[in-house]
Amino acid sequence: MESNGGSNTELLDYSYLDMGDSPLPTVGAEQNLAEGPVLDRVNSSNSFSDVSLPDVVNSAALLPRCMIPGMAAEVERALTTELQTLKQDLWQKGQSRSQDEELLSAMREQVARLSQKEQALEQRLEAMCQENASLTESLASLHRQLALQDQCVQRQGQQLVEAQRETEMAQERTQQLQAQVEELQEQMSLRELSLGEASLLSELERSLGSPGWGQDKEQVTQELQSILKMLLPLTENGRTQEADPTGQGFGLQDTLLQLRSVADELVHCTRPQELNPAIVAPKSDPCENPDLVKELQDQNAHLKEENAQLKMQGALAQQAIRDRDEAITKKNAMEAELFRSKNDLMLLNNQLLEAIQRKLELSQELEAWQDDIQVILNQQLKRQQQSEQTDRKTISNRLAFLRRPSMPALRPRRPSSSLSCTSEPGPERTQAPWRDWLKHGKIG
């Protein structure tokens, strides 16, 4: 029996079928044993692929070689129990694999969502940086405009002060000129009343004793007589008795005496009604003092020009005041706009800092999750290696049983598979909080 079993087991080799991600060992026979064994297809409940397991119970080639029929039944029972244990191992592995796949898919979705959030935050950060740059440029332009407005306000204020000074000086000068005009008018009225004729007579009397007077004596006498003839109608005596001053009895001295008397009478006349109403009329001769009239006209024209200039300066001063008020209002509006832009800039800076901090937190969380995924993958690889080792042990035990069918081979081996089955859920318990946390993250 051992020789037959040895000859049959020497032709066996080890082949591995790909089941999902981890390879599982199966026993394959050469062409001389292909007619005997029948492969049993086991369909796992967790969407695993069909795994081929050896079933040597129904082998028609091995049963005739068994020398004792009881040994065949024992071999059949052992293989059946081993098949059940293998099916349980596969089911537990498939269940743990499905849970690991769910965890990995959840973590991948979480990583994808975090990457999308990170991209959105980066785009928002770029937009905020651009907006911050534009606000900085607008703030600089506002500062420049504000400086220009301040310079314009200062220039206009200086011009306004100068215009006010010139206006005050022109007003003072106008008042002085008006006072001078009033004084001149008073002096003219006094001169017209008192010194009109007396000055002429006194001048004539002083010039009587001057040399060269004899040549023009007759001509002067005639002129004085003509003047006396013109003044006599103004007096009361002239109205009652009109004498002819041009007669031969009137000499130069008599003419002068008569002119003095007429002048005294005219000077002492207090009311215009006492004069001859036929001669005295409310008419003024503009040619009495042409120099003074011309001077007054010149002063009047000068005053009009100064008044026009003052009006123009006053209009300029009013315009400067209006410009100053407008500049002040613009300055206040620009200061308010500057204050609002500063507040917006501070708010954007705070949002930018929050976004940067959030990005750092997300990057740290992403690194931590990547580390956790790496740990989970390493644990999965360890479990796969352990499962491969256990499968190799079971296959070697099975081959040893085929070599020695008289010994109860595989029953003491079953606790190792059960121990492996019980020891495998340990990592699942350690990873259960991660699954719960990711599920909560999905729901949130």
For each residue, the residues with C-beta under 8 A, 3 or more apart:
1: 4 5 65 66 67 71 405 406
2: 5 6 403 404
3: 6 7
4: 1 7 8 65
5: 1 2 8 9 65 402 403 404 405
6: 2 3 9 10 403
7: 3 4 10 11
8: 4 5 11 12 33 62 65 402
9: 5 6 12 399 402 403
10: 6 7
11: 7 8 29 30 32 33
12: 8 9 27 28 29 30 33 399
13: 28 30
14: 25 27 28 395
15: 25 26 27 28
16: 23 24 25 26
17: 23 24 26 51 52
18: 23 49
19: 22 23 24 48 49 51 90
20: 48 49 94 97
21: 97 384
22: 19 93 97 384 387 388
23: 16 17 18 19 388
24: 16 17 19 51 90 387 391
25: 14 15 16 388 391 392 395
26: 15 16 17 51 52 53 54
27: 12 14 15 54 395 398 399
28: 12 13 14 15
29: 11 12 32 33 34 36 37
30: 11 12 13 33 34
31: 34
32: 11 29 35
33: 8 11 12 29 30 36 37 59 61
34: 29 30 31 37
35: 32 60 61
36: 29 33 56 59 60 61 62
37: 29 33 34 54 55 56 58 59 61
38: 55 58 59
39: 52 53 54 55
40: 52 53 55 83
41: 50 51 52
42: 50 51 53 87 90
43: 50
44: 47 48 51 90 91 94
45: 91 94
46: 91 94 95 97 98
47: 44 94 98
48: 19 20 44 51 90 94 97
49: 18 19 20
50: 41 42 43
51: 17 19 24 26 41 42 44 48 90
52: 17 26 39 40 41
53: 26 39 40 42 83 86
54: 26 27 37 39 398
55: 37 38 39 40 58 79 83
56: 36 37 59 62 75 79 402
57: 75 76 79 80
58: 37 38 55
59: 33 36 37 38 56 62 63
60: 35 36 63 64
61: 33 35 36 37 64 65
62: 8 36 56 59 65 66
63: 59 60 66 72
64: 60 61
65: 1 4 5 8 61 62
66: 1 62 63 69 71 72 75 405
67: 1 71
68: 71 72
69: 66 72 73
70: 73 74
71: 1 66 67 68 74 75 405 406
72: 63 66 68 69 75 76
73: 69 70 76 77
74: 70 71 77 78 405 408
75: 56 57 66 71 72 78 79 401 405
76: 57 72 73 79 80
77: 73 74 80 81
78: 74 75 81 82 401 408 409 410 411
79: 55 56 57 75 76 82 83
80: 57 76 77 83 84
81: 77 78 84 85 410 411 414
82: 78 79 85 86 394 398 410 414
83: 40 53 55 79 80 86 87
84: 80 81 87 88
85: 81 82 88 89 414 417 418
86: 53 82 83 89 90 394
87: 42 83 84 90 91
88: 84 85 91 92 417 421
89: 85 86 92 93 387 390 417 420 421
90: 19 24 42 44 48 51 86 87 93 94
91: 44 45 46 87 88 94 95
92: 88 89 95 96 421 424
93: 22 89 90 96 97 387 424
94: 20 44 45 46 47 48 90 91 97 98
95: 46 91 92 98 99
96: 92 93 99 100 383 424 425 428
97: 20 21 22 46 48 93 94 100 101
98: 46 47 94 95 101 102
99: 95 96 102 103 428 435
100: 96 97 103 104 376 380
101: 97 98 104 105
102: 98 99 105 106 435
103: 99 100 106 107 376 431 434 435 438
104: 100 101 107 108 373 376
105: 101 102 108 109
106: 102 103 109 110 435 438 439 442
107: 103 104 110 111 369 372 373 434 438
108: 104 105 111 112
109: 105 106 112 113 442
110: 106 107 113 114 369 438 441 442
111: 107 108 114 115 366 369 370
112: 108 109 115 116
113: 109 110 116 117
114: 110 111 117 118 362 365 366 369
115: 111 112 118 119 366
116: 112 113 119 120
117: 113 114 120 121 362
118: 114 115 121 122 359 362 363 366
119: 115 116 122 123
120: 116 117 123 124
121: 117 118 124 125 355 358 359 362
122: 118 119 125 126 359
123: 119 120 126 127
124: 120 121 127 128 355
125: 121 122 128 129 352 355 356 359
126: 122 123 129 130
127: 123 124 130 131
128: 124 125 131 132 348 351 352 355
129: 125 126 132 133 352
130: 126 127 133 134
131: 127 128 134 135 348
132: 128 129 135 136 345 348 349 352
133: 129 130 136 137
134: 130 131 137 138
135: 131 132 138 139 341 344 345 348
136: 132 133 139 140 345
137: 133 134 140 141
138: 134 135 141 142 341
139: 135 136 142 143 338 341 342 345
140: 136 137 143 144
141: 137 138 144 145
142: 138 139 145 146 334 337 338 341
143: 139 140 146 147 338
144: 140 141 147 148
145: 141 142 148 149 334
146: 142 143 149 150 331 334 335 338
147: 143 144 150 151
148: 144 145 151 152
149: 145 146 152 153 327 330 331 334
150: 146 147 153 154 331
151: 147 148 154 155
152: 148 149 155 156 323 327
153: 149 150 156 157 324 327 328 331
154: 150 151 157 158
155: 151 152 158 159
156: 152 153 159 160 320 323 324 327
157: 153 154 160 161 324
158: 154 155 161 162
159: 155 156 162 163 316 320
160: 156 157 163 164 317 320 321 324
161: 157 158 164 165
162: 158 159 165 166
163: 159 160 166 167 313 314 316 317 320
164: 160 161 167 168 317
165: 161 162 168 169
166: 162 163 169 170 313
167: 163 164 170 171 310 313 314 317
168: 164 165 171 172
169: 165 166 172 173
170: 166 167 173 174 306 309 310 313
171: 167 168 174 175 310
172: 168 169 175 176
173: 169 170 176 177 306
174: 170 171 177 178 303 306 307 310
175: 171 172 178 179
176: 172 173 179 180
177: 173 174 180 181 299 302 303
178: 174 175 181 182 303
179: 175 176 182 183
180: 176 177 183 184 299
181: 177 178 184 185 296 299
182: 178 179 185 186
183: 179 180 186 187
184: 180 181 187 188 292 296
185: 181 182 188 189
186: 182 183 189 190
187: 183 184 190 191
188: 184 185 191 192 289 292
189: 185 186 192 193
190: 186 187 193 194 195
191: 187 188 194 195 196
192: 188 189 196 288
193: 189 190 196 267
194: 190 191 198 267
195: 190 191 198 199
196: 191 192 193 199 200 266
197: 200 201 231 259 262 263 266 267
198: 194 195 201 202 263 267
199: 195 196 202 203
200: 196 197 203 204
201: 197 198 204 205 256 259 260 263
202: 198 199 205 206
203: 199 200 206 207
204: 200 201 207 208 220 224 256
205: 201 202 208 256
206: 202 203 209 210
207: 203 204 210 213
208: 204 205 213 252
209: 206 213
210: 206 207 213
211:
212: 215 216
213: 207 208 209 210 216 217 220
214: 217
215: 212
216: 212 213 219 220
217: 213 214 220 221 252
218: 221 222
219: 216 222 223
220: 204 213 216 217 223 224 252
221: 217 218 224 225 251 252 255
222: 218 219 225 226 246
223: 219 220 226 227
224: 204 220 221 227 228 252 255 256 259
225: 221 222 228 229 245 246 250 255
226: 222 223 229 230 246
227: 223 224 230 231 259
228: 224 225 231 232 245 255 258 259 262
229: 225 226 232 244 245 246
230: 226 227 233
231: 197 227 228 234 235 238 259 262 263 266
232: 228 229 235 237 238 242 243 245 262
233: 230 238 239 242 276 278 279
234: 231 238 262 266 275 276 279 280
235: 231 232 238 239 262 265 266 275 276
236: 239 240 265 274
237: 232 240 241 265
238: 231 232 233 234 235 241 242 262 276
239: 233 235 236 242 276
240: 236 237
241: 237 238
242: 232 233 238 239
243: 232 247
244: 229 247
245: 225 228 229 232 250 255 258
246: 222 225 226 229 250
247: 243 244 250
248:
249: 254
250: 225 245 246 247 254 255 258
251: 221 254 255
252: 208 217 220 221 224 255 256
253: 256 257
254: 249 250 251 257 258
255: 221 224 225 228 245 250 251 252 258 259
256: 201 204 205 224 252 253 259 260
257: 253 254 260 261
258: 228 245 250 254 255 261 262
259: 197 201 224 227 228 231 255 256 262 263
260: 201 256 257 263 264
261: 257 258 264 265
262: 197 228 231 232 234 235 238 258 259 265 266
263: 197 198 201 231 259 260 266 267
264: 260 261 267 268
265: 235 236 237 261 262 268 269
266: 196 197 231 234 235 262 263 269 275
267: 193 194 197 198 263 264
268: 264 265
269: 265 266 272 274 275
270: 274
271: 274
272: 269 275 280
273: 277
274: 236 269 270 271
275: 234 235 266 269 272 279 280
276: 233 234 235 238 239 279 280
277: 273 280
278: 233
279: 233 234 275 276
280: 234 272 275 276 277
281:
282:
283:
284: 288
285: 288
286: 290 293
287: 290
288: 192 284 285
289: 188 292 293
290: 286 287 293 294
291: 294 295
292: 184 188 289 295 296
293: 286 289 290 296 297
294: 290 291 297 298
295: 291 292 298 299
296: 181 184 292 293 299 300
297: 293 294 300 301
298: 294 295 301 302
299: 177 180 181 295 296 302 303
300: 296 297 303 304
301: 297 298 304 305
302: 177 298 299 305 306
303: 174 177 178 299 300 306 307
304: 300 301 307 308
305: 301 302 308 309
306: 170 173 174 302 303 309 310
307: 174 303 304 310 311
308: 304 305 311 312
309: 170 305 306 312 313
310: 167 170 171 174 306 307 313 314
311: 307 308 314 315
312: 308 309 315 316
313: 163 166 167 170 309 310 316 317
314: 163 167 310 311 317 318
315: 311 312 318 319
316: 159 163 312 313 319 320
317: 160 163 164 167 313 314 320 321
318: 314 315 321 322
319: 315 316 322 323
320: 156 159 160 163 316 317 323 324
321: 160 317 318 324 325
322: 318 319 325 326
323: 152 156 319 320 326 327
324: 153 156 157 160 320 321 327 328
325: 321 322 328 329
326: 322 323 329 330
327: 149 152 153 156 323 324 330 331
328: 153 324 325 331 332
329: 325 326 332 333
330: 149 326 327 333 334
331: 146 149 150 153 327 328 334 335
332: 328 329 335 336
333: 329 330 336 337
334: 142 145 146 149 330 331 337 338
335: 146 331 332 338 339
336: 332 333 339 340
337: 142 333 334 340 341
338: 139 142 143 146 334 335 341 342
339: 335 336 342 343
340: 336 337 343 344
341: 135 138 139 142 337 338 344 345
342: 139 338 339 345 346
343: 339 340 346 347
344: 135 340 341 347 348
345: 132 135 136 139 341 342 348 349
346: 342 343 349 350
347: 343 344 350 351
348: 128 131 132 135 344 345 351 352
349: 132 345 346 352 353
350: 346 347 353 354
351: 128 347 348 354 355
352: 125 128 129 132 348 349 355 356
353: 349 350 356 357
354: 350 351 357 358
355: 121 124 125 128 351 352 358 359
356: 125 352 353 359 360
357: 353 354 360 361
358: 121 354 355 361 362
359: 118 121 122 125 355 356 362 363
360: 356 357 363 364
361: 357 358 364 365
362: 114 117 118 121 358 359 365 366
363: 118 359 360 366 367
364: 360 361 367 368
365: 114 361 362 368 369
366: 111 114 115 118 362 363 369 370
367: 363 364 370 371
368: 364 365 371 372
369: 107 110 111 114 365 366 372 373
370: 111 366 367 373 374
371: 367 368 374 375
372: 107 368 369 375 376 434
373: 104 107 369 370 376 377
374: 370 371 377 378
375: 371 372 378 379
376: 100 103 104 372 373 379 380 431 434
377: 373 374 380 381
378: 374 375 381 382
379: 375 376 382 383 427 431
380: 100 376 377 383 384
381: 377 378 384 385
382: 378 379 385 386
383: 96 379 380 386 387 424 427
384: 21 22 380 381 387 388
385: 381 382 388 389
386: 382 383 389 390 420 424
387: 22 24 89 93 383 384 390 391 420
388: 22 23 25 384 385 391 392
389: 385 386 392 393
390: 89 386 387 393 394 416 417 420
391: 24 25 387 388 394 395
392: 25 388 389 395 396
393: 389 390 396 397 413 416
394: 82 86 390 391 397 398 413 417
395: 14 25 27 391 392 398 399
396: 392 393 399 400
397: 393 394 400 401 409 410 413
398: 27 54 82 394 395 401 402 409 410
399: 9 12 27 395 396 402 403
400: 396 397 403 404 409
401: 75 78 397 398 404 405 407 409 410
402: 5 8 9 56 398 399 405
403: 2 5 6 9 399 400
404: 2 5 400 401 407 409
405: 1 5 66 71 74 75 401 402
406: 1 71
407: 401 404
408: 74 78 411 412
409: 78 397 398 400 401 404 413
410: 78 81 82 397 398 401 413 414
411: 78 81 408 414
412: 408 415
413: 393 394 397 409 410 416 417
414: 81 82 85 410 411 417 418
415: 412 418 419
416: 390 393 413 419 420
417: 85 88 89 390 394 413 414 420 421
418: 85 414 415 421 422
419: 415 416 422 423
420: 89 386 387 390 416 417 423 424
421: 88 89 92 417 418 424
422: 418 419 425
423: 419 420 426
424: 92 93 96 383 386 420 421 427 428
425: 96 422 428 429
426: 423 429 430
427: 379 383 424 430 431
428: 96 99 424 425 431 432
429: 425 426 432
430: 426 427 433
431: 103 376 379 427 428 434 435
432: 428 429 435 436
433: 430 436 437
434: 103 107 372 376 431 437 438
435: 99 102 103 106 431 432 438 439
436: 432 433 439 440
437: 433 434 440 441
438: 103 106 107 110 434 435 441 442
439: 106 435 436 442 443
440: 436 437 443 444
441: 110 437 438 444
442: 106 109 110 438 439
443: 439 440
444: 440 441
